[in-house]
């Protein structure tokens, strides 16, 4: 197993163990803080947004805390958090549609499974286009990299304040 894959697996297991040890699931410490949206991921799935609607989110910042999440100025109180390890096959099956399916390869995820964090909340109008709250479902793709979605479009985010070289670790 390559060092990057092993490190990603170890991080996922550590985060999951941290969450399960406390009984009720809480936001993993690895996810807390600020994340900058760096790019739209090239996926082949059904989406309700096109490139024009997705582009304005590039460069924006997501913020996660144990009680709320924030993106583009809209703060959404969290009512609960669930986590699970999701395999590449599960993810592809759950994200398939009439014109294709998003998969780990398209998202730049090289491990066989990753931790998925889902945040429960009331509907909110964050983007002006939908009551879906972008970023409320997160794949922890690496130590300083997450993948989030909005209206079927997947975005890569890097830990805010990280340089490109340190963000790839």
Buried (B, 14 or more C-beta within 10 A) or exposed (E): EEEBEEBBBEBBEBBBEBBEEEEEBBBBEBBEEEBBBBEBBEBBBBBEBEEEBBEEBEEBEBBBEEEBBBBBEBEBEBEEBEBEBBEBEEBBEEBBEEEBBBBBEBBBBBBEBBBBBEBEBEEBEBBEEBEBBBBBBBBBBBBBBBBBBBBBBBBBBBBBEBEEEEBEE
